């Protein structure tokens, strides 16, 4: 199933000691790049959380924020006085170097790492609750990425349908265009000579066919389009494979444009390039 790399998910769980809240934001990225904002007391969980993330997503820049709000009546907040005094002494030392220092704000000291601690919470129960909620929010993120991915895939399929329509238009027009080019060549030869050199005529016709024949380009466009449909229907990572195929589509469209022998083919080639660029923009967000 196609999955977008752009998504948002959050989840909250209440316990008798307080509330846990996970917030996850995901945007497109070439690789999987997780970033965690955790309370100092839970920093040791980051490695496990990173490993678990790989079970849910393959690519994307993913910012994960965990907030813990203690119940106000349980007295579970504890101040590390020693750590606070260290910050205060450091602040006072710096203040002596300043002509007009600002007063040290107590709330700023509380925000420093290691000053404000949770207590009376079983560490193992806390870790278990954090991981369970994390898995829940990651499943929600996957669902959101899936819904967004399906929308992107539908937009890509619409462009693929238009590409097929344009390639069929060019293919159907080619016999008439080739006949017109052949007749144009014959008319020129009649103008410049009373009698035709059959061998020279055959050479010119072969050169004309080689120069203007676009069957191979049209065939390859069709093959690439069919492969993109196949990838969109698969359950494997698809972003990079689609990116490669879009490059190949663009290559064939450029060749088709270079071989153009009429304004109608030139116009179709331009339309193909526009559609291919629109597909490229959409697949940048696919995992």
GIDAFEN-V533857 format. One record per residue. PSI is psi in degrees with one decimal (999 if undefined). NEAR is the number of other ideal C-beta (glycine too) atoms within 12 Angstrom. D_LAST is the distance of its C-alpha to the last C-alpha in Angstrom with 2 decimals. Layout:
# GIDAFEN-V533857
psi: [PSI PSI]
near: [NEAR NEAR]
d_last: [D_LAST D_LAST]
This chain:
# GIDAFEN-V533857
psi: [132.3 139.4 130.8 151.1 -5.7 115.2 166.2 139.9 147.6 158.8 150.0 144.4 134.2 139.8 169.5 -19.7 -8.0 -160.6 136.5 144.2 122.2 137.6 126.0 127.8 134.0 133.0 169.1 145.3 152.5 -34.4 -177.0 117.9 91.6 150.0 129.6 136.1 106.9 152.6 150.3 -33.9 -11.3 15.6 -30.7 -13.6 -13.3 -42.1 -46.6 -39.8 -39.0 -45.0 -41.1 -32.8 -35.8 -17.8 -17.2 -39.1 157.8 -33.7 162.3 152.6 115.8 117.5 123.2 126.0 127.6 127.4 137.1 120.9 114.9 149.8 134.6 -16.7 1.5 -8.3 37.6 0.3 129.9 137.0 127.7 94.6 -40.1 -44.4 -39.8 -42.7 -36.4 -44.5 -40.0 -46.1 -40.1 -41.7 -40.7 -35.9 -41.7 -37.1 -33.6 -16.8 -7.9 138.3 -49.3 76.4 150.1 156.1 145.2 126.8 125.6 -37.1 -30.6 -37.6 -39.6 -27.8 -11.5 146.7 132.9 -4.9 -44.2 120.2 152.5 141.9 169.5 22.5 125.3 118.1 -40.1 -39.7 -39.1 -46.6 -42.5 -43.3 -40.3 -45.7 -41.3 -43.5 -35.6 -45.3 -37.3 -46.6 -30.2 -38.1 -39.2 -40.7 -42.9 -41.2 -43.2 -44.0 -35.0 -44.1 -44.9 -38.5 -39.4 -37.6 -43.0 -41.7 -37.3 -39.4 -39.5 -42.7 -37.5 -41.7 -38.1 -39.1 -40.4 -36.8 -44.3 -39.7 -42.9 -39.4 -37.2 -37.1 -45.4 -45.2 -43.1 -27.5 -17.5 -45.4 -44.7 -40.6 -41.1 -39.9 -40.1 -40.1 -39.4 -44.1 -36.7 -41.1 -43.7 -41.7 -39.4 -40.0 -38.3 -35.2 -37.7 -2.2 143.9 -36.4 146.1 135.1 106.2 -43.3 -43.1 -38.4 -43.6 -39.5 -43.6 -38.6 -41.3 -44.1 -40.1 -42.6 -45.7 -36.9 -34.6 -9.4 125.8 17.6 -42.2 -43.1 -42.0 -39.5 -44.5 -36.0 -43.7 -40.2 -44.2 -40.2 -44.9 -38.1 -36.6 -41.6 -44.5 -43.4 -41.4 -25.8 -1.8 173.0 18.4 165.7 132.9 -15.3 -49.1 -38.5 -40.3 -37.9 -42.5 -45.2 -34.7 -37.1 -40.8 -39.7 -44.2 -36.7 -45.2 -37.5 -38.1 -41.6 -41.4 -42.4 -41.0 -31.4 1.0 130.9 7.1 161.9 -31.4 -40.5 -39.3 -42.5 -41.7 -38.7 -40.1 -43.7 -38.3 -43.5 -37.4 -45.4 -41.1 -40.2 -38.0 -38.6 -44.3 -42.0 -37.9 -40.7 -12.0 -24.4 -0.1 138.1 999]
near: [24 35 37 37 39 29 35 26 34 26 30 21 27 16 25 16 26 29 23 36 27 37 24 38 26 39 24 31 23 16 18 24 22 33 22 27 22 30 31 21 25 30 18 16 27 24 15 22 33 22 16 25 33 19 16 34 39 27 33 41 23 41 25 38 25 36 22 33 20 27 19 11 10 18 15 25 22 21 21 22 16 14 22 26 18 18 27 23 16 17 23 17 14 14 16 12 11 13 7 8 13 11 14 22 13 16 12 16 26 22 16 24 18 23 26 27 26 30 19 18 29 15 19 11 18 30 26 20 31 40 27 20 33 41 25 25 36 34 23 25 38 30 23 29 39 26 22 31 38 21 23 36 34 18 26 39 26 19 34 36 19 23 40 27 21 35 37 19 25 41 26 16 27 30 16 18 29 27 18 19 28 24 16 20 28 22 14 17 23 15 11 14 14 8 10 19 14 13 10 18 20 17 15 23 25 16 16 26 23 16 18 31 27 36 22 17 33 33 19 23 40 26 20 33 37 20 23 39 25 19 30 34 17 18 15 18 24 35 37 21 23 39 28 19 33 38 21 26 43 29 21 34 39 21 27 40 27 17 30 28 31 24 13 20 35 23 19 37 35 21 25 42 28 22 34 39 21 24 39 29 20 35 40 26 33 42 41]
d_last: [9.97 7.26 5.53 5.78 5.60 9.29 11.51 14.86 16.75 20.18 22.72 26.38 28.96 32.70 35.07 38.79 38.23 35.72 32.24 28.77 25.92 22.26 20.19 16.48 14.73 11.09 10.15 7.87 8.80 8.96 9.36 9.73 12.74 14.52 17.76 20.43 23.56 25.96 29.74 31.66 32.92 29.47 28.09 28.56 25.79 23.02 22.60 22.35 19.85 17.56 17.95 17.32 14.03 12.65 13.69 11.48 8.10 6.76 5.66 7.31 11.04 12.50 16.20 18.17 21.80 24.43 27.73 30.84 33.77 36.94 39.38 42.15 45.06 44.31 45.17 42.13 41.68 43.42 44.19 44.34 47.56 47.69 44.29 45.29 48.56 46.86 44.75 47.92 49.97 47.35 47.24 51.04 51.28 49.08 51.02 54.24 52.91 52.28 55.19 54.03 51.29 49.61 50.22 47.75 45.95 45.86 42.53 41.00 42.33 40.75 37.30 37.72 35.95 38.13 40.65 39.47 38.82 38.22 40.99 42.19 38.69 38.25 35.57 34.31 34.12 32.27 29.65 29.27 28.89 26.30 24.12 24.60 23.61 20.56 19.37 20.18 18.25 15.11 15.50 15.98 12.86 10.87 13.11 12.65 8.87 9.78 12.59 10.98 8.38 11.64 13.37 11.16 11.42 15.11 15.56 14.25 16.62 19.41 19.12 19.14 22.24 23.86 23.23 24.94 27.73 28.40 28.45 30.86 32.99 33.32 34.07 36.71 38.29 38.62 41.87 43.70 42.49 43.50 46.88 47.41 46.61 49.03 51.73 51.26 51.75 54.85 56.31 55.97 57.62 60.46 60.94 61.32 63.38 65.94 64.86 61.42 60.58 58.82 57.16 55.96 54.69 52.66 51.17 50.21 48.66 46.60 45.41 44.55 42.52 40.59 39.94 38.80 37.35 33.65 33.28 31.12 28.71 28.57 28.07 25.16 23.54 23.99 22.57 19.34 19.04 19.71 17.07 14.35 15.76 15.67 12.01 11.22 13.67 12.41 10.86 9.26 6.05 6.24 5.02 8.04 10.20 10.10 10.95 13.80 15.06 15.26 17.36 19.51 19.98 21.15 23.46 25.13 25.56 27.27 29.53 30.37 31.36 33.48 35.29 35.90 39.50 39.63 38.48 36.73 34.50 33.86 32.83 30.48 28.93 28.40 26.83 24.46 23.38 22.87 20.69 18.62 18.17 17.13 14.41 13.29 13.25 11.13 8.30 8.23 6.54 3.80 0.00]
